[in-house]
Amino acid sequence: MSGYPLRPTWAEVDLTAIAHNVREFRRIIPDGTSIMAVVKADGYGHGAVQVARQAVAAGASFLGVALAEEGLELRKAGITAPILVLGFTPRASAPLLCTHDLIPTVFTLPEAEAFSAAAQQCGKKLPVHVKVDTGMSRIGYFPSEEADDFILRVASYPGLELAGLYTHFAAADRDDLTHTRWQLGRFLELDSRLAGRGLVIPVKHAANSAAAMYLPAAHLDMVRIGISLYGLHPAPGRASTVDLRPAMIFKSRIIYLKRVPAGTSVSYGCTFTTARDSLLASLPVGYADGYPRRLSNCGQVLVRGCLAPVAGRVCMDQTVIDVSDVPGVCLGDVVVLFGRQGDSVLAVDEVAEWLDTINYEVVTSVSYRVPRLYVPAGRISSQA
């Protein structure tokens, strides 16, 4: 176990995969289009600081976060790339934006007024991006004369620099892109109306990972790469020319082996009973680590490249698996909860299917108490 943390449960993050995925998107988008690497939610569970550094080094020129606090974490780590806060920023946080050069999203006048006042107090221009709602029905004005007037007013506030305009697609991961094309059309019409009234906004962006792959017309000035930065497909099963490499492998080790007779109940609630003499293995990982309780009696893991089923309920800190059919299984063997083990792969998408959810939720659920080990070129380098 040399080179691993004291606790034998960890997530390996391959930074070369992050760099590869950035380069893949750079390959398919126009030279004049920038890449925003979205590192919200602690880099989708991969570690925002390490991922941001790697993404910028590989060619991303912008970073996206959901919260001002997430942007502040990147600044404290010495990251200087432009950072857009994609979500809501409380007015009380306006001075923090100015101090740390964070770019807020604006979608109401009270926000714009607060940011304007803070910028004037700081004595410098604060760049802002306006979010419009073209068909997601979340934050932002619907494209309309009211939206036009709002955006023009934001542009007039002292201390503010209207640096960007953006929207978000609701269904770019579908085979049928009718709704996405409709959203893009509404967005471009709004931008054209603004230009007709003398307002030219430098950066327009709309494409998420799926739109960057499947709708070149949406590339505009910048694309926002989120889930695919981490090597996961926004539309699993759909063909793509983008070669994505998953960056995370979630691992644990066998800490105990127990032979039990047929008819032995396992874990809380006695929901699993062995049908034969069995070899059970205990793992020091549970739902508090982001290995969901919903995988009780239905999940599988990889041991020595073989699939082994979860036996009984997943506990808060431990999980039992049945390794009766794994040849040569030993105490201390590495167990892959998702990811690659040798020539065998247990894909995040497969785990997501068992959970009736999406790959985003699987990786972002790996909890803070699971150490992240960063692997450049196959070598463990550091721990977050």
ABEGO torsion letter per residue (X at the ends): XBGBBABABBBBBBAAAAAAAAAAAAAABBAABBBBBBABGGGGGAEAAAAAAAAAAAGBABBBBABAAAAAAAAAAGBABBBBBABBBBAAAAAAAAAAGBBBBBABAAAAAAAAAAAAAAGBBBBBBBBBBAGAGBBEBBBBAAAAAAAAAAAABBGBBBABBBBBBAAAABABAAAAAAAAAAAAAAAAAAAAAGBBBABBBABBAAAAAABAAAAEABBBBBAAAAGBBABBGBBBABBBBBABBBBBBBABBBBBBBGBBBEBGGABBBABBBBBBBBBBBAAAGBBAAABGABBBBBGGBBBBBBEBBBAABBBBBAAABBGBBBGBBBBABEBBEABBBBAAAAAAAAGBBAAAAAAABBAABBBBBBBGGBBABBX
